[in-house]
């Protein structure tokens, strides 16, 4: 049973704008009952999560704190990734945040505190966090006929021998609509699920590895397809120069349009919002002056500034030129997340505490991929995040043996103890 929301629309204000801005660099569904996918198979579709349905019925307001936390975390993560990559960087803050916030339900002690710091959650408890996310997901259910937004979650375990806490599984299903799948088919079935949810924009995210000892994989996907409120005329698209960060120029297909847009001229930048569909979702573009460094500009940018710039946008008549582009980005995130403060959660620390998820476990990997395609008709984008939870003992080396000097060896029958061959190696050359 796959649980997902076909969400058409997006949160107001900077909650919508930061997702679009991050995409330039780049709510699952279900019941509280346990649903299991066949071994080795990708789960199949279902309804929105119980808590999301309840939040929608009661018209629960979205706590601005959860939006602020996700956005601040997204900007911090983006800035951490930019210096190590000379090319395009594109992430989905909501995808990474939701995946890690689900895992946050299983953390305890200083591990949970470190994750809260990295995810900008403050002192929020898991019940409040989950309720806030249910309200956020419910707010994304309002349809826009020209926009499709789908957010889905899944939880993968060895169903025949499952150490994952029942309370963790219950929370993941109730608040995030997680599909339950069997790790015996990983990584193929996890990648197949991600491919299905992202309409094949992302076909592989979980790397090839032996998942027999992995305790759980938490996966999140987001898929966006939106038509511009006013499409660009393809006949106006023409080759034009694009100046790269090193000063050289490349030729791009530049789209052109004239009309009225929310616009701001700042001290050293311009900002413009290009709406999708009926206008609830938009792409916010912040263009530093040519004399500015984009990486330094983004490094100094805060969610407070983005909110301020958004509030100052004024509808003006003008012309815009936007490159037609496709940006594909993928990264393994343990290093970036550790630098943001949650290193204790990873296996290398030998100090992770996910006792509320499963005993003696740690995060061995976090993978993220994003694809953004922009053309004259609109934008198609997808993001996916997986968090792999492994046994602590299996992932943290307890000793090191380096055979770099003479040694004795034996080949023996382990059943009887009979030595079949013995020797000493004095010189392997």
N, C-alpha and C positions, 0 to 999 in steps of 0.2 A: 504494500500500500504506500503510494507516494503521496505525501501531503505537501501541498504548495498553494500559494495564493497567486492568482492572475491579477496583479495589482495594476490598475490603470490610474496614474496620478502620482503625486509626490508631495512630501511635506512642504509647508510654506516657508518663505524666508530663506535664511542661509542654509537650512537643512537640505533644501533642494539644490541650492546654488553650489555648495561645496562639493557635492557629488559630481556635478557637471564640471566644476573647475578641476577636480582631481582627475577626472577622465581626460581632460586636455593634456595633463602631464602624462592622463587616462580617463515572512513572513511566511514563512512556510506555512503549511496547513495541516490539519489532522485532528484526531480525537485523542483522548487521554489513554485509550486502550493500547496495548502493545501489539504492534503490527510487524510481522516478520516477512522479509522477502525470501524467496527460495534461495538455497545455497548456490552461490556463483552467479546469481541473476541480479539485474538492476531492479529496484522497487518500482511499483506502479502507482498511479495517481490517486488522490483523495481530496478531503475537504480541509478548510482552514482549521487552525488550532482552536481548542476549546476556549482558552483565555482570550484569543483574538476575537472570536465571535462574541464573547461576553462584553469585551471592551467596545466593540462596534455597536452592539445593542444599547449599551449604557452611554454611548457617546463620550467615552472617557477622554479627557484632555491629554495631550502629549506634554509630558514634563519637559520644559526647555533644557533642563539639566542633562538629560540623556542625549539630546541633539548636540548640545555644546560639547559634551564629553566625546562623542563620536567624531565630531568635526575637528576638535583640538588634537585628538589622537591621530586622525587622518593626516593633518598637516605635519605633525611631528614625524610620522612614519615616512611621508613623502620626502621631507628634508633629510631624513637619515639615509634614504635610498639614492637621492640625486648625486651626492659626491662620488659614489662608487660606480656610476654609470654615465658614460659620455653621450649616450643616445637618449631616446624617448623613455620616459618613465610614466606609467599609468597604473593607478591602483583604484580599488573600490573601498573607501573607508568603511562603509556600512557592512561590506562582506567580511573584511578582516575583523572588525569590531564584534559583529554578531557571533562569528565562529569562536573567538576568544572569550566572549562573555558567556557563551554556553559552557565552555570549559571552566570558566570562573566559578560556576556552580559546584564544581567538584574539588576546588582548591580549599585549603585550610591554612590557618596560621600565617606565618610570614610570606608564604607563597601567594596566598590570596591578597595580602597587603601589597606585595610587589606588583601583582597584576592590576590591582586597583589603581596604583600610581601610574603605571604605563598606560592604562586605558582611560585615565583621567576621571575615574569614577568617584573619587573622594571616599567617604565612609559609607557609601550606600550598601545595604544588605542585599542578599540574593533575591529575597522575596520582592523587595521594592524594584530592583533591577529588572526582574522578569515581568513584573506588572507594567513597568514603564515601557519595556520592549513590546509587550502585547498591545498597549495603547498606540505605540508608534506604528506597529504593523497594521493595526486597524485603521489608522489614519491614511494609510496608503491604499485603501480599498476603493476609494471613489473613482469611478471610471472616467476616462477621457477617450473619446472614440478614435483619436489619432495617436494614442500612446499605449504601449504595453510595457508593464513593469512586473516582473516575476521574481520573487525571492523565495528560495527553498532551502531546507536544511535536511541533513540525514545523519544517522548515527550507525556506524558499522562495527560489529563485534563478532566474536566467534560464538555463534548462537548455541553450539553444542557444549561449550565449556565457557560460560560467560561470568567473569568476575565483576562486571560493572554494576555499581550500586543501583538497586531498583528505584530509589528516590531520584537519582540523577537521570535515569532513563525517563521516569515519569515527568520530571520538570522539562526535559528536552522535548517531549511529545506535547505536553499541555501548553507550553508557552511558545514553542518554536516549530511545532508540527513536524518533528523529526521523523523521517522514515527510518525504519530499522532494517539494516542489511547485514549479510553474513560476510565476514572478512575472509572466509575460505576461498572466495572468488577474487580477492584483491590482488593486484590493483585493477584488474580488467573491469570488474563490475562497478567499482567506484568511479572510474573514468567514464564508463558507459553512462552512469547516472548523471555525471557532470555534463557530458556531451548532450544528453537529452534535454537537460534543464537550460542549457545555454544555446540550444538550437545549433549545435555543432560548431559554435564559435570557439569553444575550448573543448578539445577532444581528449587531452591528456594533462593531468595535473599531478596525480599521485605517482611518484617515480617507481620504476621497477625495483623490487626488493623482496625479501622474504618476510611475509607478514604473519608467519605462524606464531611468533612470540609477541606481536603487537596486541595490546589490550583493546584499543578502540581507535577509530578514525572519525573525527567530527568534520563534516563537510558543509559548506555554504555556497550557494550560487546566487547571482543576480543577473537578470537579463532585461535589457532595455531596448525598446524600439519605438522611436518617436519621429513623427513627421514635423517638419518646420511648420509653424503657423502660416508662414508665407514661403513657399518653396523658392529656391534659387532657379533662375532661368538657365538651363544647360547651354543655351546658345551664347550666353555671356561669359561662360567659362573659357579661360584662355591661359596659355603658358605665361608665367611671370617669375621674376627672380625672388628667391627667398634667402636672406643673409643668415648664414650659420653663425654659431657662437665664436668660431675662430676667424670670422671676417670673410670667409669665402662664400660664394653664392651657388645655389642650386636652383634648377628650374622646377617649378611646381604648377599644377593645375589650379589656378586661382578662380574661385567662384565670386560673383559680384551681385550686389543687390542694393537697391535704394528704397528708403522708406523711413518710418518712425520707429525708434527703438529707445528703451531705457538706457541712458548714456551718462557717463561721468568723466570729466577731465580732471585728473588729480595732479599733484605737484610734479610727479615724474612718471605718470602712467595714464593710460586710458582704460576705461572699463565699459563693457557693453553686454547687455543681456539679449539673447536671441531666443524667442519663445518657441515651444513645441505645442502642437495641438491647440487646445483652448486657452493655453497660457499659464497653466499651473506649474508646468515644468519648463525649464529653460536651460540654455548653456550660457554660463557666465564666462566671459573672456576678459582677462586682465592683461593688457599689453604694456610692459615697461617701455619707456623711451629707448630709442636705439643706443643711447649712450650708457644705458644701465645694463648690468649683468643679471640675467634672469635668475640664476641660481642664488645670487646674493639677495635679489629682490624677494624671492620666495622664502628664503631663510629668515628674512625680517618680517614676514607677513604673519598676522595673527587672526584668529577667528573674530576677535573684536573689531579689527580693521575691516575684515570682509563684511561684517554686519553693518559697520558704519558706511562703507562704500555702497552697499546695497540700499541703505536708507537714503543715500544722497543721489541715487540714479534719477534722472529727469528725462521724460519722453521728449526726444528731439528728432528732427528730420535730418537724415544724413545718408551717406553711402558706406557700405562695408565691403571688404574683400577678405575672403576666408579660404585658406587652402583646402582642397579636397584631400583627405588623408585617411590612412589606416595606421593605427598604432597598436602593436602587439608587445606585451611586456610580461615577463615572469621572473619570480625571484623566490629563493628560499629565505625565510625571514628570521630564523633564530638569532643571527648576529645583530640585525637591526633591532629586534625586540629586546635583546639583552642590553644593547646600548641605551635603550629607553627605560630600563629599570627592572625588567622581569627576568633577568638571567637565572634567578633561583628556580624558576619553573622548569628549566630545561635539564635534561639528564646529566649534562656535563657538570652541573653544580653539585651533584650528589646530595642535594638538600631539599629537593622538591617534595611538596606535601599535597597530594591529590587524594587523600584518604576518603573524601566524600564522593569520589568518582570510582576508585578502585584502590586497594592497598598496594603500597610499594610501587608506585607508578610515577612517571615524569613525562614531560613533552619532549619527544625525540626530534620532531620536525614540524615546521609550519610552512606550507607552500601556498603561493598566491599567483594567479594569472589574471590578466585583463586584456581585452581586445576592444578597441574603439574604431568604428568606421563612420566617417563623416562624408556625406556627398550632398548633391543638390536637393534631394528629397527630404533628408533628415539625418538621423543618427541611429546606428545599431551598436550596442555595447554589451559586453558580458564580463563578469568577474567571478572568480571562484577561489575559495580558500579551503585548505584541509589542515587539520591539526591532528598529528599522530601521537597517541599516548602509548608508551611502552613500559615494560617492567623495568624498575630501577636497576636491578642486578644485571639484567641482560644488556643494558646499554652503557653502564658505567664500568670501565676497566678496574678490576680489583688488584691486578698485578701486571707486570711487564716482563717477558722473557725474550732476550735477544741473543740468539745463538751466534755470537761473534767471536768465539774462541773455541778451542778443542772440546769435544763432548762425546759422551758415550751414547749409544743408541741400541735399541733392541726391537726386533719384530717378533711378536709373540701371539700365540693362540690365547685369546682372552678368556675363553671358556675353561680351558684346562690350566692355563698359566704356562704352557710349554713354550720355551724360547725357540723360535725358528731361526732367527738370525740375531747376532749381536756384534757390536763393533765399537770402535772409537774413531772419531773423525778428527784428524789432526790438521788436515789441509784440504778444503773442499775444491781446490783448483785442479 
